[in-house]
Amino acid sequence: MKTYGARVRVPAGSGTKMEWVEINATSPIAARNLLEALYGRGNVIGVPLLVI
């Protein structure tokens, strides 16, 4: 497994903010699927990047 990072939208008070999150997955597609499951569809910004 590798570590991927991406920006996601999270609720903050009356609006939303963007946070950097990291997740372990086997590919960028799997990482995006996991992040969408955690944060909701449409809340992942861009493609997850491999974190070194």
C-alpha positions in Angstrom: 0.0 0.0 0.0 1.0 3.6 -0.6 0.0 6.9 1.0 -2.0 9.3 -1.1 -3.0 12.8 -0.2 -5.8 15.1 -1.5 -7.8 18.2 -0.6 -11.3 17.6 0.6 -14.2 19.9 1.5 -15.4 19.5 5.1 -18.2 21.3 7.0 -17.0 24.3 9.1 -19.6 26.3 11.0 -22.0 27.8 8.4 -19.8 27.0 5.4 -17.1 24.6 4.3 -13.3 24.6 4.4 -10.7 22.6 2.5 -8.4 20.2 4.4 -5.4 18.1 3.2 -5.9 14.5 4.1 -3.8 11.4 3.6 -5.0 7.8 3.1 -3.4 4.4 2.4 -4.5 2.8 -0.8 -3.2 0.7 -3.7 -3.8 3.3 -6.4 -5.0 6.8 -6.9 -8.4 5.5 -8.1 -8.8 3.4 -4.9 -7.7 6.4 -2.8 -10.3 8.7 -4.4 -13.0 6.0 -3.9 -12.1 5.7 -0.2 -12.1 9.5 0.3 -15.4 9.8 -1.4 -16.8 7.2 0.9 -15.5 9.0 3.9 -16.3 12.7 2.9 -19.1 12.3 0.4 -19.3 12.3 -3.4 -18.1 15.5 -4.9 -16.0 16.7 -1.9 -12.7 15.4 -3.1 -10.8 18.1 -5.0 -8.6 16.9 -7.8 -6.7 13.6 -8.1 -5.1 12.1 -5.0 -1.3 12.5 -5.2 1.4 10.0 -4.1 2.9 11.3 -0.8 6.7 10.5 -0.5 
